[in-house]
């Protein structure tokens, strides 16, 4: 069993509350108490199939999927590109093979539908961003303008502190105003900002509508002011399962790019994106920022949604590795989160 990660930001030392007994689990009781176990694979699969309507409405559009609490579904946002780095959008369910710990899984969910987006725009406002800030703000505003009316975004700035400049909204004018309010000063608390954002965004209820979530990060340097470590951030990112698209601006001077700290920061950015199914970008010039943000917007619009109920019904909190392949279509590159932590069976005292 994996050890619990120390959390310097935990509220008063209280853990997150476990799921209640009315959540689709059943009790297995003995002398020492009861264990809340997940529903069986067959029951969960049936529930998923019922809750993923494929019937079209009067306009011929597919209904958005909704989920009931307690259904144990592993959901994947999958990006597929060809040899020329173009997004491939014509694949069918039969073109995909999903494997968990080497065992092929039966797909219960498949969609090519453009889901509404919920994202955090996380922008570095440390003093080192001063010369680059105007270009970064302009590119971020252009990115916000690609959102549709059903999409939600939050604007967050960080230096040694983190501040939410605009909470989640579909109001593009409000989002643009928040971006233009960013001013450069202070040190770089990158790990703190990511850690807090993952905890807050990862715990945010989205209601019954399925949304494609993402964190879009822009930073220009290595962390200099955080309380948490890079390993703690990576571990939390794996647990929260939110794709992170990380844009790292390169230092202008060659000697700065050759520093060990710069290479370590680049390694962290790459690991963060790879673990969560996002992407890392290292533009060579500020003029490339618009294209990078445009690429992220295009990816969020062209992803596939896959889902399955794991054949392995053990619940010990262990890491499970996921591999998605396209066996019928060769020379395609498939990107997704690389795994997840299985849920734990919850032990409770027997009622008297």
Residue pairs with C-beta under 8 A, 6 or more apart in sequence:
1 316
1 317
1 318
2 317
2 318
2 319
2 341
5 232
5 235
5 236
6 232
8 227
8 228
9 195
9 196
9 199
9 228
16 203
18 346
19 25
19 36
19 69
19 70
19 346
21 27
21 36
21 348
23 69
23 70
24 38
24 39
24 44
24 47
24 68
24 69
24 70
24 71
24 72
25 36
25 37
25 38
25 39
25 70
25 346
26 36
26 37
26 39
27 34
27 35
27 36
27 37
27 348
28 34
28 35
28 37
29 35
29 350
31 350
32 347
32 350
33 347
33 348
33 349
33 350
34 347
34 348
34 349
34 350
35 345
35 346
35 347
35 348
36 345
36 346
36 347
36 348
37 315
37 345
38 44
38 70
38 72
38 313
38 315
38 343
38 345
39 47
39 70
39 71
39 72
40 313
41 309
41 310
41 311
41 313
44 71
44 72
44 73
44 309
45 106
45 108
45 309
47 68
47 71
48 67
48 71
48 73
48 108
48 109
48 307
48 309
49 108
51 65
51 66
51 67
51 68
51 71
52 65
52 108
52 109
53 62
53 63
53 65
54 62
55 63
56 62
56 63
57 63
62 111
62 113
64 113
64 115
64 116
64 209
64 210
65 109
65 111
65 210
65 305
66 208
66 209
66 210
67 73
67 208
67 210
71 309
72 309
72 310
72 343
73 108
73 109
73 307
73 308
73 309
74 100
74 105
74 307
74 308
74 309
74 310
74 322
74 340
75 109
75 305
75 306
75 307
76 98
76 277
76 305
76 306
76 307
76 322
76 324
76 336
76 337
77 212
77 243
77 277
77 303
77 304
77 305
77 336
77 337
78 96
78 277
78 303
78 304
78 305
78 306
78 324
78 334
78 335
78 336
79 87
79 277
79 279
79 299
79 302
79 303
79 304
79 334
79 335
79 336
80 87
80 88
80 89
80 91
80 304
80 326
80 332
80 333
80 334
80 335
81 87
81 88
81 332
81 333
81 335
82 88
82 331
82 332
82 333
83 331
87 298
87 299
87 302
88 329
88 332
89 112
89 302
91 112
91 304
91 326
91 329
93 107
93 110
94 328
95 326
95 327
95 328
95 329
96 107
96 110
96 304
96 306
96 324
96 325
96 326
97 104
97 324
97 325
97 326
97 327
98 104
98 105
98 107
98 306
98 308
98 322
98 323
98 324
99 105
99 322
99 323
99 324
99 325
100 308
100 310
100 311
100 312
100 320
100 321
100 322
101 312
101 320
101 321
102 321
103 311
103 312
105 308
105 310
105 311
106 308
106 309
106 311
107 306
107 307
107 308
108 307
108 308
108 309
109 305
109 306
109 307
109 308
110 304
110 305
110 306
110 307
111 304
111 305
112 304
112 305
113 305
114 301
115 210
115 211
115 212
115 305
116 148
116 150
116 151
116 152
116 209
116 211
116 212
117 147
117 148
117 151
117 152
117 153
117 211
117 212
117 213
117 214
117 300
118 151
118 152
118 153
118 168
118 204
118 206
118 211
118 212
118 213
118 214
119 151
119 152
119 153
119 154
119 213
119 214
119 215
119 216
119 300
120 153
120 154
120 156
120 197
120 201
120 214
120 215
120 216
121 140
121 143
121 144
121 153
121 154
121 155
121 156
121 175
121 179
121 216
122 156
122 158
122 193
122 194
122 197
122 215
122 216
122 217
122 218
123 136
123 140
123 155
123 156
123 157
123 158
123 179
123 182
123 217
123 218
124 157
124 158
124 159
124 188
124 190
124 218
124 219
124 220
124 221
125 133
125 157
125 158
125 159
125 182
125 183
125 184
125 185
125 186
126 158
126 159
126 160
126 184
126 185
126 186
126 187
126 188
126 220
126 221
126 224
127 159
127 184
127 185
127 186
127 187
128 184
128 188
128 220
128 221
129 136
129 184
129 220
130 184
132 220
132 249
132 286
133 182
133 183
133 184
135 286
135 287
135 289
136 218
136 249
136 286
136 289
137 179
137 180
137 182
138 289
138 290
139 289
139 290
139 292
139 293
140 179
140 218
140 293
141 176
141 179
141 180
142 290
142 293
142 294
143 216
143 293
143 294
143 296
143 297
144 153
144 172
144 175
144 176
144 179
145 172
145 176
146 293
146 294
146 297
147 153
147 170
147 172
149 170
150 170
151 170
152 168
152 169
152 170
152 211
153 166
153 168
153 169
153 170
153 175
154 164
154 166
154 167
154 168
154 169
154 201
155 164
155 165
155 166
155 175
155 178
155 179
156 162
156 163
156 164
156 165
156 193
156 197
157 163
157 165
157 182
158 188
158 189
158 190
158 192
158 193
159 184
159 185
159 186
159 187
159 188
159 189
159 225
160 186
160 187
160 188
160 189
160 192
160 225
161 186
161 189
162 189
162 192
162 193
162 196
162 197
165 178
165 179
165 181
165 182
166 174
166 175
166 177
166 178
168 204
169 175
186 225
187 224
187 225
188 219
188 221
188 222
188 223
188 224
188 225
189 223
189 224
189 225
189 226
190 219
190 222
190 223
190 226
191 223
191 226
191 227
191 228
191 229
191 230
191 232
191 233
192 225
192 226
192 227
192 228
194 215
194 217
194 233
194 237
194 244
194 272
195 226
195 228
195 232
195 233
195 236
197 215
198 215
198 233
198 236
198 237
198 240
198 242
199 236
199 240
201 213
201 215
201 240
201 242
202 236
202 239
202 240
202 241
202 242
206 213
210 305
212 300
212 303
212 305
213 242
213 243
214 242
214 243
214 244
214 245
214 278
214 296
214 300
215 242
215 243
215 244
215 245
215 278
216 245
216 247
216 293
216 296
217 244
217 245
217 246
217 247
218 247
218 249
219 246
219 247
219 248
219 249
220 248
220 249
220 251
221 249
221 251
221 262
221 265
222 261
222 262
222 264
222 265
223 230
223 265
230 268
233 268
233 272
234 268
234 271
234 272
234 275
237 244
237 272
237 275
237 276
238 275
238 276
238 319
238 339
238 340
238 341
239 341
241 276
241 337
241 340
242 276
243 276
243 277
243 278
243 337
244 272
244 273
244 276
244 278
245 273
245 278
245 279
245 280
245 281
245 296
245 299
246 269
246 272
246 273
246 278
246 279
246 280
246 281
247 280
247 281
247 283
247 289
247 292
247 293
248 265
248 266
248 269
248 280
248 281
248 282
249 283
249 286
250 257
250 282
250 283
250 284
251 257
251 262
256 262
266 282
269 280
269 282
270 280
272 278
272 280
273 279
273 280
274 280
274 338
275 337
275 338
276 337
277 335
277 336
277 337
277 338
279 295
279 296
279 299
279 335
281 292
281 295
283 289
283 291
283 292
306 324
310 320
310 342
312 320
312 342
314 342
315 342
315 343
315 344
315 345
316 342
316 344
316 345
317 341
317 342
317 343
317 344
318 341
318 342
319 339
319 340
319 341
319 342
320 339
320 340
320 341
320 342
321 338
321 339
322 336
322 337
322 338
322 339
322 340
324 334
324 336
325 334
326 332
326 334
